[in-house]
């Protein structure tokens, strides 16, 4: 059940992260944004468990998931802009 909860929170966190970090470098598609939000929630859960903030069966909270989603969106925007600027 904790994985399902992380997916739901990540979905909402991805949408909120898109509103917090609007710009041309982030993905513009709704589905890609929410997938990156879910990835951010999983990253926040993993880091929180590794740092001892959460127990083994606990997921990241809403604020941590939004922060994780913002970080993943920023990294994706950076990587996407670097790969599109290369000339072959």
N, C-alpha and C positions, 0 to 999 in steps of 0.2 A: 504493500500500500504506500510505502514511503516513496517508491519510484514514481508512482502515479501522481502523488502530491507534488513531487519535484517537477514533473512535466507540466502540471497545471500552473504552478507558481512561475515556472520558467516561461510559459506562454504569455502570461500577464506581464512578467518582468521584461520580456523582449519588446512588447508593445510600448511599455512605459520608457524603456531605455531609448527607443527610437524617438520618442517625444523629447527626451532629455538631450539627446545627441543628434539633432537633425543636421544634415549636411550632404554634400555630394559624394563624400568618400565612403559613407556607409551604404549597405545594400538598400535599394529602394523597394524591393518586393516585400509584401506582407508575409509571405510564407518563409522566405529566407530570414527575415528579421525575427520571426517567432522561433525558428529553428535555432538561430544563434542565441536567442534568449533562453531557450531550454538548455543549450550547451553551457551558457553562463550560469544557470542555476545548478547544473551538475558540477561545474568547476567550483562554485561557491560552497556546495555541499562537501566536495572532496577536500578543499582547503580547510574548511571549518572542522571537519573530522580529523584531519592531519594535525591541526594546531590544538586540538582538544576542546574546541568551542562547542562541538556537538557530539553526542553519543553515537554508537555504531548504527543505530536504527533511526537517527534523527536526520532530517533534511535541513537545508539552509532556510533561514527566515526570509521574509519578503524583501526586506531592505538589502540583505546580503545578496539575494538573487538579482536584484536590480543593479547593484554595483558590479556583480559578476557579468551580467549581460552587457553593461556599458563597457567593461574591459574587453570582452570578446568582440563587441562591435567595433571598438577602436582598433584592436589588433587586425580584425578582418579588413577594415577600411585601409589600414596601412599596407597590408599585404596586397590587397586588390589594386591599390594605386601604384605600388611598385611594379607589379607584374604587368599592368597595362601600359606603363611608360617605357617598357623595354622595346627596342627595335631589333628586328632580326634580319 
